Amino acid sequence: MKYIVDTNNLNAELIKKLKVGDMLYLNGKVYTARDQVHLKLYKAIKSKKKLPINLKNKVVYYTGPTPKKKKMAIGSCGPTTSSRMDLYTPALIETGLKMLIGKGRRSKEVIESLKKRKGVYLIAPAGCGAYLSTKVVKAKPVAYKELGAEAIFKLEVENFPVIVCIDSRGNYLYKRKGSANVKRRT
């Protein structure tokens, strides 16, 4: 199925509808977060400190944008390998984070956290950072600005293409029959 999703109004009914393999076009707010931000957020959560942004019902995109060019909101912003954040991700999901965007596989712990808290993991097309930047209409650093490109940016996206890789029931695209990592009989 194909869905147009307003990230400003994520709700349990929508999340429940999404299935592995569904194509989504995201419109609205998306926050960036990579390795260093995940570590900082994780430490804040464990120390019971207030987070710089409220993650409840939000979308986080694993990307570190390059400097923008004239007339662009952002530079190239392709997805980062998601497994690098797996150690910290369950704690973020526990705060109410509903959608994660990246590329590649996730750990069992992340899959179980998404299933428990009814969230989804989405994959963005790898190698398409320049194209994906055309889907960002606004970008503004909002937290951890000292990290430069790895700061938390608030993005405003229009028709940002992603595919559901892990749905809220714990179904996983990479475990589906016929996916690239399934051993075939010869």
DAZICOR-V672069 format. One record per backbone hydrogen bond with DSSP energy under -1.0 kcal/mol. CO is the residue of the C=O (numbers start at 1). NH is the residue of the N-H. Records with the same first field share a line. If there is no record, write none. Layout:
CO=NH, NH
//
This chain:
1=23
3=25
5=27
6=9
11=15
12=16
13=17
14=18
19=22
22=164
23=3
24=162
25=5
26=160
27=7
28=157
30=155
31=61
34=38
35=39
36=40
37=41
38=42
39=43
40=44
41=45
42=46
43=47
44=49
45=48
55=58
58=98, 99
59=31
60=101
61=33, 63
62=80
66=75
69=72
76=66
80=103
81=84
82=85
83=86
85=88, 89
88=92
89=93
90=94
92=95, 97
93=96
96=57
98=120
99=60
100=122
101=62
102=124
103=82
107=111
108=112
109=113
110=114
111=115
112=116
113=117
114=119
120=100
121=165, 166
122=102
123=163
125=128
128=132
129=77, 133
131=134
132=135
133=136
135=158
138=156
140=154
143=152
144=147
145=148
147=150
148=151
152=142, 143
153=32
154=140
155=30
156=137, 138
157=28
160=26
162=24
163=123
164=21
165=173
166=121
167=170
171=167
172=175
173=176
176=179
179=182
//
